[in-house]
Amino acid sequence: MILIKNANIYAPEHLGIKDILIGGKKILAIQDKIDSHSAFQEWDAEGKILTPGIIDQHIHVIGAGGKHGFSSMTPEIPMTELVECGTTTVVGLLGTDGSTRGIKTLYAKCNALEMEGITAYMYTGYFGLDPMHITGTVQDEMIFIDKVLGCKIAISDVRSSYPSDVDLLRVLRQVRVGGMIAKKKGILHIHLGALNSGIDNLVRIVKDYEFPIQHISPTHMGRTKDLFEQGIEWAKMGGITDVSTGGTKYTEPWQSVLYGLEKGASIDNFTFSSDGNAGLDRKDENGNLVGFRKAPFDLNIVQAQMLVKEGGLSVTDAFKTVTLNPAINLGLKHKGRVQEGADADFCLLDDKLDLLDVFANGKLVMENKKLKVENSF
């Protein structure tokens, strides 16, 4: 067991300076003062800000890309690079490509990340409407595969299958019912492209078919200004509006969120995710394609920091976007919180909000910006 002393806890609500006892990957106790014991390994937080670990609910852990041929496909993500940016929980997924990359490979990668020390979940499905599953149906994936939290599909994109309202409702039904049986929340995670249709069909599904909005999880909502305007209304309806920090965006994500707050939406309805490791084009000054680059996955914490430094939000509200809010969206009651019984995933920051230390599953994996873990290879 590890006794963390003198941590300035944001759970994400501010608890002040406390001691935390962790063991078996869980938070065992949080008190003003916990007495030392020979069974405890002590670690002094020295008054640093302690938040829940970062949750990235949309990241291409096995790679993505490929729209310009095989050489444009991005590689897998090493565990250590996730730790270095405070990410302790990921949800991996497929992108456009459901042929050269598959759900079984994604499942294996998620298990590998778990073995190396962080928490990894996944979505079944991919851009298309045609099945891309291990067991054959979305409902069976939800029931029989613990790591599957939901299904991914694409809409309003030329690479999508152009699913109808009924097509989406049929997948939503499988996600919801499968989740009921497996005691998961169950979400349909929806890639949004830049077509003018936006989230029109999602709004119809909620309003006309009375489908519960909490099971619908649209992402890339900051891709265009018009799409984000729809995202603000979606948030006001009670949905979660997810903004990509590493993928395509019309402006800085933190600025989008501030604009949404000005328009009357709540911070509780916004999340950041990276879209990390997606394949992006590299172009010259004339717009000619000259190569490729990986979408960064280290910007979730940066955007939360900017909400405080430039946007004037409290640490509590800013860090909800990368901790509590995605945990609620995913239905992970043991994540995104610093409370007894929750997973012992922490980021420790100095007074300038620079990331110094990381705990994942109750283990100190980065200390004073130096990794204490290694990848398998």
C-alpha positions, -999 to 999 in steps of 0.1 A, spaced: 0 0 0 11 36 -7 3 65 15 3 98 -4 9 126 20 0 163 16 -19 163 -17 -40 193 -28 -69 173 -41 -92 183 -69 -116 153 -70 -125 172 -93 -142 194 -67 -116 210 -44 -110 190 -12 -79 208 0 -48 192 14 -54 156 23 -36 122 27 -46 93 4 -41 56 11 -41 34 -20 -38 -3 -24 -49 -31 -48 -52 -4 -75 -79 14 -55 -83 44 -32 -87 30 3 -90 62 23 -89 100 20 -84 119 53 -70 151 66 -42 130 81 -35 93 79 -9 80 104 22 63 90 25 25 93 52 0 87 30 -16 60 27 17 41 52 31 15 50 68 20 52 93 -9 50 131 -2 30 151 -27 44 183 -12 12 202 -17 10 195 -55 -24 196 -72 -37 161 -75 -65 154 -101 -79 122 -114 -59 106 -143 -68 118 -178 -93 97 -197 -90 97 -235 -123 83 -249 -113 85 -286 -78 73 -295 -64 51 -323 -41 29 -302 -35 5 -331 -31 32 -356 -53 48 -383 -49 67 -415 -44 50 -448 -65 74 -470 -34 79 -492 -24 43 -494 -6 18 -472 23 41 -465 0 67 -449 -11 43 -421 0 53 -386 17 29 -362 6 17 -327 9 39 -296 34 30 -269 21 29 -234 49 52 -221 39 81 -244 4 80 -229 17 81 -194 39 111 -202 8 132 -210 -11 120 -179 -34 96 -198 -42 67 -175 -74 54 -193 -80 50 -230 -108 39 -252 -94 25 -284 -113 23 -317 -111 17 -354 -114 45 -380 -122 44 -417 -103 12 -423 -120 -20 -413 -100 -42 -435 -63 -39 -427 -71 -33 -391 -95 -53 -371 -114 -56 -338 -94 -86 -327 -62 -66 -331 -77 -37 -312 -88 -61 -284 -53 -75 -282 -37 -40 -280 -61 -30 -252 -51 -60 -232 -14 -53 -239 -18 -18 -225 -35 -32 -194 -6 -56 -189 19 -27 -192 1 -7 -165 -28 15 -177 -65 9 -183 -78 3 -218 -113 -2 -231 -126 -2 -267 -155 3 -290 -166 -23 -315 -176 -13 -350 -159 13 -373 -169 39 -398 -192 16 -417 -226 2 -409 -216 -33 -420 -206 -56 -391 -171 -53 -378 -172 -73 -346 -156 -103 -328 -188 -122 -319 -210 -111 -348 -234 -86 -332 -230 -54 -312 -253 -68 -285 -231 -98 -280 -200 -77 -279 -216 -56 -251 -225 -87 -231 -196 -110 -236 -165 -88 -240 -158 -68 -208 -136 -42 -226 -164 -32 -251 -182 -1 -238 -201 6 -270 -200 8 -308 -186 33 -332 -201 44 -364 -197 75 -388 -223 99 -401 -222 132 -421 -190 120 -438 -183 110 -474 -166 79 -459 -196 68 -439 -223 44 -449 -249 72 -448 -270 54 -422 -307 63 -419 -324 71 -386 -337 36 -384 -302 21 -391 -289 41 -362 -318 32 -339 -312 -5 -346 -276 -2 -335 -286 20 -305 -310 -7 -294 -283 -33 -294 -259 -10 -275 -286 -2 -249 -300 -37 -244 -265 -53 -244 -255 -27 -218 -285 -35 -196 -277 -72 -196 -239 -66 -189 -245 -38 -164 -228 -13 -187 -241 22 -197 -237 14 -234 -230 42 -259 -230 46 -297 -199 67 -303 -204 87 -335 -178 101 -358 -190 134 -373 -177 145 -406 -181 180 -422 -212 174 -443 -240 199 -439 -263 173 -423 -243 175 -391 -262 159 -362 -297 164 -377 -306 127 -375 -293 124 -339 -316 153 -328 -345 136 -346 -337 103 -329 -339 120 -295 -369 142 -301 -391 122 -325 -382 86 -314 -377 96 -277 -344 76 -275 -324 85 -243 -297 110 -252 -272 96 -228 -265 66 -250 -255 88 -280 -220 101 -280 -211 124 -309 -174 133 -314 -153 157 -335 -180 184 -327 -154 212 -330 -146 202 -366 -165 232 -380 -181 263 -365 -215 252 -378 -211 218 -363 -201 232 -329 -232 254 -329 -252 222 -332 -230 208 -304 -240 236 -281 -277 229 -286 -269 192 -281 -253 200 -248 -283 221 -238 -305 190 -245 -285 171 -220 -260 154 -243 -223 152 -241 -205 173 -268 -170 159 -274 -143 181 -290 -112 167 -305 -79 181 -294 -55 164 -318 -77 160 -349 -94 185 -372 -108 216 -354 -120 251 -365 -104 268 -335 -86 259 -303 -108 234 -284 -106 255 -252 -119 285 -270 -148 264 -284 -158 253 -249 -156 289 -236 -179 300 -264 -203 272 -256 -204 283 -220 -211 319 -231 -241 305 -251 -256 289 -220 -243 254 -221 -229 237 -189 -193 226 -185 -207 193 -174 -217 186 -210 -183 191 -227 -155 166 -230 -121 166 -248 -107 136 -265 -76 134 -287 -85 115 -319 -48 108 -314 -28 88 -339 -52 95 -367 -35 101 -400 -33 138 -410 -19 153 -442 13 174 -443 11 200 -470 34 227 -484 27 264 -487 8 258 -520 -14 232 -505 3 202 -521 5 170 -502 42 164 -491 37 137 -464 18 126 -434 18 131 -396 1 115 -366 -26 134 -348 -11 143 -314 -26 126 -283 -9 147 -257 -32 178 -259 -61 168 -237 -44 180 -206 -30 210 -224 -65 221 -234 -77 217 -198 -48 238 -186 -57 265 -212 -92 266 -198 -77 277 -165 -48 298 -177 -65 317 -205 -102 310 -200 -103 318 -163 -121 286 -153 -114 269 -120 -93 237 -119 -124 219 -109 -144 229 -140 -116 228 -165 -104 193 -155 -139 179 -156 -136 179 -194 -108 152 -193 -117 133 -161 -152 132 -146 -172 141 -177 -158 114 -200 -161 89 -171 -198 98 -168 -202 96 -206 -186 61 -206 -205 49 -176 -173 43 -156 -182 50 -120 -147 40 -107 -129 64 -130 -126 102 -132 -130 108 -95 -108 109 -64 -129 92 -39 -128 61 -17 -133 30 -39 -123 46 -71 -93 36 -92 -60 50 -80 -53 70 -112 -38 105 -105 -20 134 -122 0 156 -100 7 192 -111 26 222 -98 11 256 -92 16 264 -129 -4 233 -138 27 216 -153 24 178 -151 51 163 -129 39 129 -116 14 102 -127 -1 72 -108 -19 45 -128 -37 17 -112 -21 25 -79 14 25 -92 38 55 -95 46 54 -133 61 89 -137 79 109 -111 92 145 -116 87 141 -153 108 109 -155 92 76 -165 94 47 -139 79 22 -163 89 7 -197 71 -7 -227 73 -44 -233 95 -38 -264 
